[in-house]
Structure formats: C-alpha cells, structure tokens
Amino acid sequence: MEVPARMSFPRMLSLEQVQEILNLGMPSIFALVKSGELRAPQFGGRNVWRVREDDLAAYIDAAYAKTAESIASGQLPEGDSPIDS
C-alpha cells in the first residue's frame, strides 16, 4: 500500500515579522500591502494577514532591481542616497 505524500505548504510570516525583517514601520508595511507591491492575503478574521516567504523574497528582489535601475539612470532623488546620511 502506497503512503500518500505529505503536502508542502509555504512558510507564512505575520506582518509583524515582515516589519522586523524589512525594518520598516507598520504604516509602511500596510501601504505596501494596500498598493499590491507586497502580496498578503487576510485569513480568519480582522488583522490576521500573512505573507508567504517567497512573496517577501520577490518583493525584496524587485526593490533591489528598481533601485539599481534608478541609480543607473541617475534618477535617484537628491538626498535619497545611502551615503547622504
């Protein structure tokens, strides 16, 4: 008799965990979710949001790519440089 394979589920992160990983304030995290830049479905009830680890990695990769494009094209706003601080 063949044993059925166990389903594999993606690791889910709370918005608080995402906030800690990105080192952003919760209003910024909510803005990313609301804009669709960061995928996060709501589960169960109020304020139960989760982000798949893969979706967070995709958001981070996209942020790196967007920043690299801005730097390469010279379109990084003045005062918005990591060496200006």
N, CA, C and O atoms as a CHARMM CRD file, in Angstrom:
* protein
*
  340
    1    1 MET  N      0.84600  -1.18000   0.00000 PROA 1      0.00000
    2    1 MET  CA     0.00000   0.00000   0.00000 PROA 1      0.00000
    3    1 MET  C      0.89200   1.24500   0.00000 PROA 1      0.00000
    4    1 MET  O      1.81500   1.36800   0.80500 PROA 1      0.00000
    5    2 GLU  N      0.59700   2.14600  -0.90800 PROA 2      0.00000
    6    2 GLU  CA     1.39900   3.37300  -1.05400 PROA 2      0.00000
    7    2 GLU  C      0.92700   4.44500  -0.07000 PROA 2      0.00000
    8    2 GLU  O     -0.26800   4.70700   0.06500 PROA 2      0.00000
    9    3 VAL  N      1.88900   5.05100   0.60600 PROA 3      0.00000
   10    3 VAL  CA     1.57200   6.11900   1.55800 PROA 3      0.00000
   11    3 VAL  C      1.49400   7.43300   0.79300 PROA 3      0.00000
   12    3 VAL  O      2.42400   7.76400   0.05700 PROA 3      0.00000
   13    4 PRO  N      0.39600   8.20000   0.95000 PROA 4      0.00000
   14    4 PRO  CA     0.29200   9.47600   0.22800 PROA 4      0.00000
   15    4 PRO  C      1.36900  10.45800   0.69600 PROA 4      0.00000
   16    4 PRO  O      1.73200  10.50500   1.87200 PROA 4      0.00000
   17    5 ALA  N      1.85700  11.22600  -0.25300 PROA 5      0.00000
   18    5 ALA  CA     2.88100  12.22900   0.06300 PROA 5      0.00000
   19    5 ALA  C      2.26800  13.35200   0.88800 PROA 5      0.00000
   20    5 ALA  O      1.11800  13.73800   0.68000 PROA 5      0.00000
   21    6 ARG  N      3.03900  13.85700   1.80600 PROA 6      0.00000
   22    6 ARG  CA     2.58300  14.97400   2.64000 PROA 6      0.00000
   23    6 ARG  C      2.62700  16.25200   1.80200 PROA 6      0.00000
   24    6 ARG  O      3.58900  16.50100   1.07600 PROA 6      0.00000
   25    7 MET  N      1.57500  17.05000   1.91600 PROA 7      0.00000
   26    7 MET  CA     1.54200  18.32100   1.19100 PROA 7      0.00000
   27    7 MET  C      2.54700  19.27800   1.80100 PROA 7      0.00000
   28    7 MET  O      2.74500  19.31300   3.01600 PROA 7      0.00000
   29    8 SER  N      3.16600  20.03900   0.94900 PROA 8      0.00000
   30    8 SER  CA     4.12100  21.03900   1.41900 PROA 8      0.00000
   31    8 SER  C      3.47100  22.41400   1.32000 PROA 8      0.00000
   32    8 SER  O      2.95800  22.79100   0.26700 PROA 8      0.00000
   33    9 PHE  N      3.49500  23.15400   2.41200 PROA 9      0.00000
   34    9 PHE  CA     2.89900  24.47900   2.44100 PROA 9      0.00000
   35    9 PHE  C      3.99300  25.52600   2.56000 PROA 9      0.00000
   36    9 PHE  O      5.02200  25.28200   3.19000 PROA 9      0.00000
   37   10 PRO  N      3.77900  26.69200   1.95800 PROA 10     0.00000
   38   10 PRO  CA     4.78500  27.75300   2.08000 PROA 10     0.00000
   39   10 PRO  C      4.82100  28.29900   3.50000 PROA 10     0.00000
   40   10 PRO  O      3.81200  28.29100   4.20500 PROA 10     0.00000
   41   11 ARG  N      5.98400  28.77100   3.90900 PROA 11     0.00000
   42   11 ARG  CA     6.10900  29.39600   5.22700 PROA 11     0.00000
   43   11 ARG  C      5.39800  30.73900   5.17900 PROA 11     0.00000
   44   11 ARG  O      5.61500  31.53600   4.26600 PROA 11     0.00000
   45   12 MET  N      4.55300  30.98000   6.16100 PROA 12     0.00000
   46   12 MET  CA     3.78500  32.21700   6.22900 PROA 12     0.00000
   47   12 MET  C      4.33900  33.09400   7.34600 PROA 12     0.00000
   48   12 MET  O      4.61600  32.61700   8.44600 PROA 12     0.00000
   49   13 LEU  N      4.49600  34.37900   7.05000 PROA 13     0.00000
   50   13 LEU  CA     5.01300  35.34300   8.01300 PROA 13     0.00000
   51   13 LEU  C      3.91000  36.31900   8.40100 PROA 13     0.00000
   52   13 LEU  O      3.08900  36.69900   7.56600 PROA 13     0.00000
   53   14 SER  N      3.89200  36.71900   9.65000 PROA 14     0.00000
   54   14 SER  CA     2.95100  37.75600  10.07700 PROA 14     0.00000
   55   14 SER  C      3.47400  39.11000   9.59400 PROA 14     0.00000
   56   14 SER  O      4.64600  39.23900   9.23900 PROA 14     0.00000
   57   15 LEU  N      2.60500  40.10800   9.58400 PROA 15     0.00000
   58   15 LEU  CA     3.05900  41.44600   9.19100 PROA 15     0.00000
   59   15 LEU  C      4.09400  41.97700  10.17700 PROA 15     0.00000
   60   15 LEU  O      4.97300  42.75100   9.79900 PROA 15     0.00000
   61   16 GLU  N      3.99300  41.56800  11.42500 PROA 16     0.00000
   62   16 GLU  CA     4.98300  41.98400  12.41900 PROA 16     0.00000
   63   16 GLU  C      6.35700  41.40200  12.08900 PROA 16     0.00000
   64   16 GLU  O      7.37600  42.07400  12.25200 PROA 16     0.00000
   65   17 GLN  N      6.38200  40.15400  11.62400 PROA 17     0.00000
   66   17 GLN  CA     7.65300  39.54700  11.22300 PROA 17     0.00000
   67   17 GLN  C      8.22300  40.24700   9.99300 PROA 17     0.00000
   68   17 GLN  O      9.42700  40.49000   9.91200 PROA 17     0.00000
   69   18 VAL  N      7.35500  40.56800   9.04000 PROA 18     0.00000
   70   18 VAL  CA     7.79100  41.28900   7.84400 PROA 18     0.00000
   71   18 VAL  C      8.33900  42.65900   8.23500 PROA 18     0.00000
   72   18 VAL  O      9.36000  43.10100   7.71000 PROA 18     0.00000
   73   19 GLN  N      7.65700  43.32300   9.15600 PROA 19     0.00000
   74   19 GLN  CA     8.10200  44.62900   9.64500 PROA 19     0.00000
   75   19 GLN  C      9.51200  44.52500  10.21900 PROA 19     0.00000
   76   19 GLN  O     10.36000  45.37700   9.95400 PROA 19     0.00000
   77   20 GLU  N      9.75800  43.49600  10.99300 PROA 20     0.00000
   78   20 GLU  CA    11.07600  43.31000  11.60600 PROA 20     0.00000
   79   20 GLU  C     12.13500  43.00200  10.54400 PROA 20     0.00000
   80   20 GLU  O     13.24500  43.53200  10.60600 PROA 20     0.00000
   81   21 ILE  N     11.80600  42.16500   9.58900 PROA 21     0.00000
   82   21 ILE  CA    12.75900  41.79800   8.54000 PROA 21     0.00000
   83   21 ILE  C     13.13400  43.00700   7.69800 PROA 21     0.00000
   84   21 ILE  O     14.30900  43.21100   7.39500 PROA 21     0.00000
   85   22 LEU  N     12.13300  43.82300   7.31300 PROA 22     0.00000
   86   22 LEU  CA    12.39300  44.98200   6.45200 PROA 22     0.00000
   87   22 LEU  C     12.81900  46.21800   7.23900 PROA 22     0.00000
   88   22 LEU  O     13.28400  47.19900   6.65900 PROA 22     0.00000
   89   23 ASN  N     12.66100  46.16800   8.55500 PROA 23     0.00000
   90   23 ASN  CA    12.99500  47.31000   9.41400 PROA 23     0.00000
   91   23 ASN  C     12.22600  48.56300   8.98100 PROA 23     0.00000
   92   23 ASN  O     12.79400  49.64300   8.82400 PROA 23     0.00000
   93   24 LEU  N     10.91300  48.37900   8.79400 PROA 24     0.00000
   94   24 LEU  CA    10.01400  49.47200   8.41400 PROA 24     0.00000
   95   24 LEU  C      8.92900  49.60100   9.47100 PROA 24     0.00000
   96   24 LEU  O      8.69000  48.67100  10.24100 PROA 24     0.00000
   97   25 GLY  N      8.27600  50.74800   9.50600 PROA 25     0.00000
   98   25 GLY  CA     7.14500  50.94600  10.39600 PROA 25     0.00000
   99   25 GLY  C      5.91600  50.22600   9.86300 PROA 25     0.00000
  100   25 GLY  O      5.81700  49.95100   8.66700 PROA 25     0.00000
  101   26 MET  N      4.99200  49.92600  10.74600 PROA 26     0.00000
  102   26 MET  CA     3.77900  49.22000  10.33600 PROA 26     0.00000
  103   26 MET  C      2.96900  50.00700   9.30700 PROA 26     0.00000
  104   26 MET  O      2.39000  49.38400   8.41600 PROA 26     0.00000
  105   27 PRO  N      2.89200  51.35400   9.37600 PROA 27     0.00000
  106   27 PRO  CA     2.18000  52.06800   8.31100 PROA 27     0.00000
  107   27 PRO  C      2.79100  51.81200   6.92700 PROA 27     0.00000
  108   27 PRO  O      2.06500  51.72700   5.93700 PROA 27     0.00000
  109   28 SER  N      4.10200  51.69000   6.85800 PROA 28     0.00000
  110   28 SER  CA     4.75800  51.39200   5.57600 PROA 28     0.00000
  111   28 SER  C      4.42300  49.98700   5.09900 PROA 28     0.00000
  112   28 SER  O      4.21800  49.76700   3.90500 PROA 28     0.00000
  113   29 ILE  N      4.36700  49.03800   6.02400 PROA 29     0.00000
  114   29 ILE  CA     4.01100  47.66100   5.66400 PROA 29     0.00000
  115   29 ILE  C      2.58100  47.61900   5.13600 PROA 29     0.00000
  116   29 ILE  O      2.32000  46.99200   4.10900 PROA 29     0.00000
  117   30 PHE  N      1.64300  48.28600   5.83100 PROA 30     0.00000
  118   30 PHE  CA     0.25600  48.32600   5.36300 PROA 30     0.00000
  119   30 PHE  C      0.15800  48.99500   3.99300 PROA 30     0.00000
  120   30 PHE  O     -0.62800  48.56000   3.15000 PROA 30     0.00000
  121   31 ALA  N      0.94300  50.04400   3.76200 PROA 31     0.00000
  122   31 ALA  CA     0.93100  50.72800   2.46500 PROA 31     0.00000
  123   31 ALA  C      1.41300  49.79200   1.35800 PROA 31     0.00000
  124   31 ALA  O      0.85300  49.79700   0.26200 PROA 31     0.00000
  125   32 LEU  N      2.43500  48.99700   1.62400 PROA 32     0.00000
  126   32 LEU  CA     2.92800  48.03600   0.62900 PROA 32     0.00000
  127   32 LEU  C      1.87000  46.98900   0.30600 PROA 32     0.00000
  128   32 LEU  O      1.69900  46.60900  -0.85300 PROA 32     0.00000
  129   33 VAL  N      1.16000  46.52200   1.33000 PROA 33     0.00000
  130   33 VAL  CA     0.10100  45.53400   1.12100 PROA 33     0.00000
  131   33 VAL  C     -1.05600  46.16400   0.35100 PROA 33     0.00000
  132   33 VAL  O     -1.55800  45.57800  -0.60700 PROA 33     0.00000
  133   34 LYS  N     -1.47900  47.35500   0.76800 PROA 34     0.00000
  134   34 LYS  CA    -2.61400  48.03300   0.13100 PROA 34     0.00000
  135   34 LYS  C     -2.33500  48.33800  -1.33800 PROA 34     0.00000
  136   34 LYS  O     -3.23200  48.23900  -2.17600 PROA 34     0.00000
  137   35 SER  N     -1.08700  48.70900  -1.65400 PROA 35     0.00000
  138   35 SER  CA    -0.72500  49.03500  -3.03500 PROA 35     0.00000
  139   35 SER  C     -0.57100  47.79500  -3.90800 PROA 35     0.00000
  140   35 SER  O     -0.55200  47.89200  -5.13500 PROA 35     0.00000
  141   36 GLY  N     -0.46000  46.62800  -3.27300 PROA 36     0.00000
  142   36 GLY  CA    -0.25700  45.39700  -4.02900 PROA 36     0.00000
  143   36 GLY  C      1.21000  45.08200  -4.28200 PROA 36     0.00000
  144   36 GLY  O      1.53000  44.05200  -4.87600 PROA 36     0.00000
  145   37 GLU  N      2.10600  45.96200  -3.83500 PROA 37     0.00000
  146   37 GLU  CA     3.53800  45.69600  -4.01600 PROA 37     0.00000
  147   37 GLU  C      3.97300  44.46600  -3.23500 PROA 37     0.00000
  148   37 GLU  O      4.86300  43.73200  -3.66300 PROA 37     0.00000
  149   38 LEU  N      3.34600  44.24500  -2.09500 PROA 38     0.00000
  150   38 LEU  CA     3.64000  43.08200  -1.26300 PROA 38     0.00000
  151   38 LEU  C      2.34900  42.29200  -1.10300 PROA 38     0.00000
  152   38 LEU  O      1.37900  42.78100  -0.52400 PROA 38     0.00000
  153   39 ARG  N      2.34500  41.07500  -1.61900 PROA 39     0.00000
  154   39 ARG  CA     1.14400  40.23700  -1.55400 PROA 39     0.00000
  155   39 ARG  C      0.93200  39.73200  -0.13600 PROA 39     0.00000
  156   39 ARG  O      1.84400  39.18800   0.48700 PROA 39     0.00000
  157   40 ALA  N     -0.27700  39.92000   0.36200 PROA 40     0.00000
  158   40 ALA  CA    -0.60300  39.46700   1.71700 PROA 40     0.00000
  159   40 ALA  C     -2.10300  39.23800   1.82900 PROA 40     0.00000
  160   40 ALA  O     -2.86400  40.19700   1.95100 PROA 40     0.00000
  161   41 PRO  N     -2.53700  37.99200   1.79100 PROA 41     0.00000
  162   41 PRO  CA    -3.95800  37.72900   1.98600 PROA 41     0.00000
  163   41 PRO  C     -4.34000  37.81000   3.45800 PROA 41     0.00000
  164   41 PRO  O     -3.50900  37.65800   4.35300 PROA 41     0.00000
  165   42 GLN  N     -5.61800  38.05500   3.67000 PROA 42     0.00000
  166   42 GLN  CA    -6.15900  38.10800   5.02900 PROA 42     0.00000
  167   42 GLN  C     -6.78200  36.74400   5.33100 PROA 42     0.00000
  168   42 GLN  O     -7.52400  36.19800   4.51500 PROA 42     0.00000
  169   43 PHE  N     -6.47700  36.20800   6.49700 PROA 43     0.00000
  170   43 PHE  CA    -7.00300  34.91000   6.89900 PROA 43     0.00000
  171   43 PHE  C     -7.83900  35.05600   8.15500 PROA 43     0.00000
  172   43 PHE  O     -7.57300  35.91100   9.00000 PROA 43     0.00000
  173   44 GLY  N     -8.84200  34.22000   8.26700 PROA 44     0.00000
  174   44 GLY  CA    -9.60600  34.13800   9.51100 PROA 44     0.00000
  175   44 GLY  C    -10.40200  35.37300   9.82700 PROA 44     0.00000
  176   44 GLY  O    -11.55700  35.49400   9.41900 PROA 44     0.00000
  177   45 GLY  N     -9.81400  36.27200  10.53300 PROA 45     0.00000
  178   45 GLY  CA   -10.55200  37.44000  10.98200 PROA 45     0.00000
  179   45 GLY  C     -9.77500  38.71400  10.79600 PROA 45     0.00000
  180   45 GLY  O     -8.81900  38.80000  10.02500 PROA 45     0.00000
  181   46 ARG  N    -10.22100  39.68300  11.52700 PROA 46     0.00000
  182   46 ARG  CA    -9.65000  41.01600  11.42500 PROA 46     0.00000
  183   46 ARG  C     -8.17500  41.01900  11.84400 PROA 46     0.00000
  184   46 ARG  O     -7.79000  40.38800  12.82900 PROA 46     0.00000
  185   47 ASN  N     -7.37600  41.73400  11.08400 PROA 47     0.00000
  186   47 ASN  CA    -5.95000  41.90800  11.36300 PROA 47     0.00000
  187   47 ASN  C     -5.14400  40.61600  11.35400 PROA 47     0.00000
  188   47 ASN  O     -4.09300  40.54000  11.99100 PROA 47     0.00000
  189   48 VAL  N     -5.62200  39.60200  10.64300 PROA 48     0.00000
  190   48 VAL  CA    -4.85000  38.37000  10.50000 PROA 48     0.00000
  191   48 VAL  C     -4.36300  38.30200   9.05500 PROA 48     0.00000
  192   48 VAL  O     -5.00400  37.70200   8.19200 PROA 48     0.00000
  193   49 TRP  N     -3.23300  38.92200   8.81900 PROA 49     0.00000
  194   49 TRP  CA    -2.62800  38.97700   7.49400 PROA 49     0.00000
  195   49 TRP  C     -1.37100  38.12200   7.49600 PROA 49     0.00000
  196   49 TRP  O     -0.67300  38.03700   8.50700 PROA 49     0.00000
  197   50 ARG  N     -1.08400  37.49200   6.37100 PROA 50     0.00000
  198   50 ARG  CA     0.11500  36.67700   6.26700 PROA 50     0.00000
  199   50 ARG  C      0.78500  36.92900   4.91400 PROA 50     0.00000
  200   50 ARG  O      0.12500  37.20800   3.91300 PROA 50     0.00000
  201   51 VAL  N      2.09200  36.82300   4.91900 PROA 51     0.00000
  202   51 VAL  CA     2.89400  36.99500   3.70800 PROA 51     0.00000
  203   51 VAL  C      3.68900  35.71300   3.51200 PROA 51     0.00000
  204   51 VAL  O      4.38000  35.25600   4.42200 PROA 51     0.00000
  205   52 ARG  N      3.58700  35.14000   2.32500 PROA 52     0.00000
  206   52 ARG  CA     4.41100  33.96600   2.04000 PROA 52     0.00000
  207   52 ARG  C      5.87000  34.39400   1.98600 PROA 52     0.00000
  208   52 ARG  O      6.19000  35.46500   1.46900 PROA 52     0.00000
  209   53 GLU  N      6.73500  33.57500   2.50700 PROA 53     0.00000
  210   53 GLU  CA     8.16600  33.85600   2.49600 PROA 53     0.00000
  211   53 GLU  C      8.64700  34.13500   1.06500 PROA 53     0.00000
  212   53 GLU  O      9.46300  35.03000   0.84600 PROA 53     0.00000
  213   54 ASP  N      8.13900  33.36400   0.09400 PROA 54     0.00000
  214   54 ASP  CA     8.52400  33.55900  -1.31100 PROA 54     0.00000
  215   54 ASP  C      8.07800  34.92000  -1.83200 PROA 54     0.00000
  216   54 ASP  O      8.79000  35.54400  -2.61900 PROA 54     0.00000
  217   55 ASP  N      6.90000  35.39000  -1.39900 PROA 55     0.00000
  218   55 ASP  CA     6.41900  36.70100  -1.83800 PROA 55     0.00000
  219   55 ASP  C      7.26400  37.82300  -1.24600 PROA 55     0.00000
  220   55 ASP  O      7.50500  38.83200  -1.90800 PROA 55     0.00000
  221   56 LEU  N      7.71400  37.65300  -0.00700 PROA 56     0.00000
  222   56 LEU  CA     8.59700  38.65200   0.59300 PROA 56     0.00000
  223   56 LEU  C      9.93100  38.67300  -0.14500 PROA 56     0.00000
  224   56 LEU  O     10.47200  39.74500  -0.41600 PROA 56     0.00000
  225   57 ALA  N     10.46200  37.50000  -0.47200 PROA 57     0.00000
  226   57 ALA  CA    11.71900  37.43000  -1.22300 PROA 57     0.00000
  227   57 ALA  C     11.56400  38.08900  -2.59100 PROA 57     0.00000
  228   57 ALA  O     12.47600  38.77900  -3.04700 PROA 57     0.00000
  229   58 ALA  N     10.42700  37.88700  -3.25000 PROA 58     0.00000
  230   58 ALA  CA    10.17700  38.50800  -4.55500 PROA 58     0.00000
  231   58 ALA  C     10.10700  40.02700  -4.42500 PROA 58     0.00000
  232   58 ALA  O     10.62700  40.74800  -5.27600 PROA 58     0.00000
  233   59 TYR  N      9.46200  40.51500  -3.35800 PROA 59     0.00000
  234   59 TYR  CA     9.39600  41.96300  -3.12800 PROA 59     0.00000
  235   59 TYR  C     10.79900  42.53700  -2.92300 PROA 59     0.00000
  236   59 TYR  O     11.13600  43.57600  -3.49000 PROA 59     0.00000
  237   60 ILE  N     11.61000  41.86500  -2.11900 PROA 60     0.00000
  238   60 ILE  CA    12.97300  42.33600  -1.86500 PROA 60     0.00000
  239   60 ILE  C     13.78800  42.33700  -3.15600 PROA 60     0.00000
  240   60 ILE  O     14.51200  43.29600  -3.42700 PROA 60     0.00000
  241   61 ASP  N     13.68000  41.27400  -3.95500 PROA 61     0.00000
  242   61 ASP  CA    14.39600  41.21700  -5.23900 PROA 61     0.00000
  243   61 ASP  C     13.96100  42.35300  -6.15700 PROA 61     0.00000
  244   61 ASP  O     14.79400  42.97400  -6.81600 PROA 61     0.00000
  245   62 ALA  N     12.65300  42.62600  -6.20200 PROA 62     0.00000
  246   62 ALA  CA    12.13800  43.71000  -7.04700 PROA 62     0.00000
  247   62 ALA  C     12.63800  45.06700  -6.56000 PROA 62     0.00000
  248   62 ALA  O     12.93000  45.94600  -7.37100 PROA 62     0.00000
  249   63 ALA  N     12.73900  45.24400  -5.24100 PROA 63     0.00000
  250   63 ALA  CA    13.24200  46.50800  -4.69000 PROA 63     0.00000
  251   63 ALA  C     14.70300  46.72100  -5.08000 PROA 63     0.00000
  252   63 ALA  O     15.09900  47.83500  -5.42100 PROA 63     0.00000
  253   64 TYR  N     15.49900  45.66100  -5.03100 PROA 64     0.00000
  254   64 TYR  CA    16.89700  45.76000  -5.46200 PROA 64     0.00000
  255   64 TYR  C     16.98400  46.14300  -6.93800 PROA 64     0.00000
  256   64 TYR  O     17.77000  47.01200  -7.31500 PROA 64     0.00000
  257   65 ALA  N     16.16900  45.48700  -7.77400 PROA 65     0.00000
  258   65 ALA  CA    16.19400  45.76300  -9.21100 PROA 65     0.00000
  259   65 ALA  C     15.76200  47.19800  -9.50200 PROA 65     0.00000
  260   65 ALA  O     16.38200  47.88100 -10.31700 PROA 65     0.00000
  261   66 LYS  N     14.70300  47.65400  -8.84100 PROA 66     0.00000
  262   66 LYS  CA    14.19900  49.01900  -9.04100 PROA 66     0.00000
  263   66 LYS  C     15.24400  50.04600  -8.61600 PROA 66     0.00000
  264   66 LYS  O     15.44600  51.04700  -9.30300 PROA 66     0.00000
  265   67 THR  N     15.90600  49.80500  -7.49000 PROA 67     0.00000
  266   67 THR  CA    16.93800  50.72300  -7.01000 PROA 67     0.00000
  267   67 THR  C     18.11700  50.75100  -7.96900 PROA 67     0.00000
  268   67 THR  O     18.64800  51.82200  -8.26300 PROA 67     0.00000
  269   68 ALA  N     18.53300  49.59400  -8.45800 PROA 68     0.00000
  270   68 ALA  CA    19.65100  49.52800  -9.40700 PROA 68     0.00000
  271   68 ALA  C     19.32200  50.30000 -10.68300 PROA 68     0.00000
  272   68 ALA  O     20.18100  50.99700 -11.22300 PROA 68     0.00000
  273   69 GLU  N     18.08200  50.18100 -11.17000 PROA 69     0.00000
  274   69 GLU  CA    17.66000  50.92500 -12.36300 PROA 69     0.00000
  275   69 GLU  C     17.69700  52.42500 -12.10500 PROA 69     0.00000
  276   69 GLU  O     18.16400  53.19000 -12.94900 PROA 69     0.00000
  277   70 SER  N     17.20700  52.85000 -10.94200 PROA 70     0.00000
  278   70 SER  CA    17.20200  54.27800 -10.59900 PROA 70     0.00000
  279   70 SER  C     18.61600  54.82800 -10.52300 PROA 70     0.00000
  280   70 SER  O     18.88100  55.92500 -11.01400 PROA 70     0.00000
  281   71 ILE  N     19.52000  54.08400  -9.91600 PROA 71     0.00000
  282   71 ILE  CA    20.91000  54.52400  -9.80700 PROA 71     0.00000
  283   71 ILE  C     21.55200  54.59300 -11.18600 PROA 71     0.00000
  284   71 ILE  O     22.23200  55.56800 -11.50700 PROA 71     0.00000
  285   72 ALA  N     21.34300  53.56400 -12.00100 PROA 72     0.00000
  286   72 ALA  CA    21.94500  53.51000 -13.33700 PROA 72     0.00000
  287   72 ALA  C     21.45100  54.63800 -14.23100 PROA 72     0.00000
  288   72 ALA  O     22.20400  55.14900 -15.05900 PROA 72     0.00000
  289   73 SER  N     20.19100  55.03000 -14.06900 PROA 73     0.00000
  290   73 SER  CA    19.63100  56.08300 -14.91800 PROA 73     0.00000
  291   73 SER  C     19.82200  57.47200 -14.32100 PROA 73     0.00000
  292   73 SER  O     19.42700  58.46900 -14.92600 PROA 73     0.00000
  293   74 GLY  N     20.42800  57.54200 -13.13000 PROA 74     0.00000
  294   74 GLY  CA    20.65300  58.83100 -12.48200 PROA 74     0.00000
  295   74 GLY  C     19.38600  59.45700 -11.94400 PROA 74     0.00000
  296   74 GLY  O     19.34700  60.67000 -11.73400 PROA 74     0.00000
  297   75 GLN  N     18.34900  58.67200 -11.71500 PROA 75     0.00000
  298   75 GLN  CA    17.06300  59.20700 -11.27100 PROA 75     0.00000
  299   75 GLN  C     16.81600  59.03700  -9.78000 PROA 75     0.00000
  300   75 GLN  O     15.67500  59.12700  -9.32700 PROA 75     0.00000
  301   76 LEU  N     17.86900  58.79200  -9.01400 PROA 76     0.00000
  302   76 LEU  CA    17.70900  58.71000  -7.57300 PROA 76     0.00000
  303   76 LEU  C     17.59100  60.13000  -7.04600 PROA 76     0.00000
  304   76 LEU  O     18.49800  60.93300  -7.26600 PROA 76     0.00000
  305   77 PRO  N     16.49900  60.47200  -6.35200 PROA 77     0.00000
  306   77 PRO  CA    16.31400  61.84800  -5.87800 PROA 77     0.00000
  307   77 PRO  C     17.46000  62.29700  -4.97200 PROA 77     0.00000
  308   77 PRO  O     18.00300  61.50500  -4.20100 PROA 77     0.00000
  309   78 GLU  N     17.81600  63.57400  -5.07500 PROA 78     0.00000
  310   78 GLU  CA    18.87400  64.12200  -4.23300 PROA 78     0.00000
  311   78 GLU  C     18.46900  63.98400  -2.77000 PROA 78     0.00000
  312   78 GLU  O     17.30900  64.18900  -2.41200 PROA 78     0.00000
  313   79 GLY  N     19.42200  63.64000  -1.94800 PROA 79     0.00000
  314   79 GLY  CA    19.13100  63.42900  -0.53700 PROA 79     0.00000
  315   79 GLY  C     18.58100  62.04700  -0.25900 PROA 79     0.00000
  316   79 GLY  O     18.30100  61.71200   0.89200 PROA 79     0.00000
  317   80 ASP  N     18.42000  61.22900  -1.30600 PROA 80     0.00000
  318   80 ASP  CA    17.87900  59.88500  -1.15200 PROA 80     0.00000
  319   80 ASP  C     18.96500  58.85400  -1.43600 PROA 80     0.00000
  320   80 ASP  O     18.71500  57.82000  -2.05500 PROA 80     0.00000
  321   81 SER  N     20.16400  59.15300  -0.97600 PROA 81     0.00000
  322   81 SER  CA    21.29400  58.26700  -1.20600 PROA 81     0.00000
  323   81 SER  C     21.76500  57.69100   0.12000 PROA 81     0.00000
  324   81 SER  O     21.76400  58.39100   1.13300 PROA 81     0.00000
  325   82 PRO  N     22.16600  56.42800   0.12800 PROA 82     0.00000
  326   82 PRO  CA    22.63800  55.84700   1.38700 PROA 82     0.00000
  327   82 PRO  C     23.90300  56.52300   1.91100 PROA 82     0.00000
  328   82 PRO  O     24.22600  56.39200   3.09200 PROA 82     0.00000
  329   83 ILE  N     24.62400  57.24500   1.04900 PROA 83     0.00000
  330   83 ILE  CA    25.84200  57.91300   1.51900 PROA 83     0.00000
  331   83 ILE  C     25.58100  59.36100   1.91200 PROA 83     0.00000
  332   83 ILE  O     26.49200  60.03400   2.39500 PROA 83     0.00000
  333   84 ASP  N     24.33300  59.86900   1.71500 PROA 84     0.00000
  334   84 ASP  CA    23.98500  61.23900   2.10900 PROA 84     0.00000
  335   84 ASP  C     23.73100  61.35500   3.60400 PROA 84     0.00000
  336   84 ASP  O     23.75400  62.46100   4.14400 PROA 84     0.00000
  337   85 SER  N     23.49000  60.23600   4.28600 PROA 85     0.00000
  338   85 SER  CA    23.12600  60.31600   5.69800 PROA 85     0.00000
  339   85 SER  C     24.31300  60.46100   6.60200 PROA 85     0.00000
  340   85 SER  O     24.15600  60.54100   7.82000 PROA 85     0.00000
